Amino acid sequence: GKVTPSLDTISQITKGFKYDCEFEGQKIPELVFDTQDPEPLRPNLKARLLPSAMIKKSGEKKVVYYKIEVIDGDPLQKETYVLKKRFSDFEQLDFLVRSSFSGHHLQSNLPAKPAKSVKLWTDHLEKRFVHQRRNELNRYITKLFTLDKVRANPDFVAFFNKHSEEDDFQVTEESDEKDAEKKLYEKTLAKKDE
């Protein structure tokens, strides 16, 4: 038998599907196949990496945290705060942003994320390496802020959210064993680093 599409089916094929997306109660345009530049979710959001980093011990290893100064809000009531992010946080951001442009020609406009280097050949705690990586991350973030479609991406905006005190809240268990207490402390540090 022959199948003849209905007028509704033809309408969907020629006009596309209609749906609404929301982020924090605000409607956002579809990010992949829209033809107009969307409005940024937080138009006054700005960020830059500060010219410093922090090395923190996490269990048996040390990790580098890059400090990001974030300025948000309208000019009369702007808020400034500092976030600490690991290189792996930037990798996750890159993955989420690239995923939202999967199959779209604009994916080629996204800046390349700073390259990973093998710890066997490179000391990730060495001052020159940390400074170079910080500069690369700053260029990367600066380029992302120039792309309107990225600034309308909920994952990009969430990367710069201020952490609440609740995020730092920890629950510990008491134990008669000193070893168990030490393991719990290390476990808490490991979770905080994730």
Number of C-alpha atoms within 10 A of each C-alpha: 3 4 5 8 9 8 9 8 12 12 12 11 10 8 9 10 8 7 7 8 11 11 11 8 7 9 11 18 19 18 19 16 12 10 8 10 12 17 14 19 21 14 13 12 19 16 19 16 23 16 12 12 19 15 12 12 13 16 14 6 7 12 16 17 21 25 19 20 17 19 18 20 14 12 9 6 8 11 13 14 14 18 18 14 19 16 17 13 15 17 15 13 18 21 13 16 21 18 13 18 19 12 11 13 10 14 15 10 10 16 16 12 16 19 10 10 10 9 9 7 7 10 13 17 15 9 11 11 13 20 16 12 18 22 15 17 20 20 18 18 19 16 15 19 17 10 16 16 24 23 21 21 23 20 18 19 16 10 14 20 12 14 11 8 7 7 8 8 7 8 6 9 8 9 11 7 8 9 10 13 15 12 12 16 14 15 14 16 14 13 9 12 16 8
